[in-house]
Amino acid sequence: MPRRNPKVEDIVFVDGKGFIRHVVTAVNPGKRTADVRTVAEPLLLTRDVPWSALQRLDESQNAVSIVREATENK
């Protein structure tokens, strides 16, 4: 996550997990890791993801991701 540390409720992609959106549920600054949960079903929790593996979505990327997900599921 370039330029800033992750925060709880950030929407992110996790390297190696494809284009599945996750939400940050906990942050551990000492270990520089975060716990993340998938946004869509099935809800899966992944613990201790290194910050370097997280890619934060800005508002426009989040909107595009939601539209793509909605149209692919029809």
Phi, psi and omega in degrees: 000097184291148170078341175200154179287152178293153177231153177304136181083000171296142173265129186221161164258149178248127178307134179086357181250013179071208183261045178264124180283141177232156173244138178285125181254338179202151180231136177241093183299327181297319180266352183056048178229167177219152171264136181229152179231142177297151181275324182256164177295145353285141180282115182238134178259131175240126183259153173057047175279126179299142179304327182294343180268359182259137175239111183285139177269135171276177186302318183291320178296322180295318179296316179298319180297318180295316179296315179301314181298318181293321182283329179287333183274002179271000000 
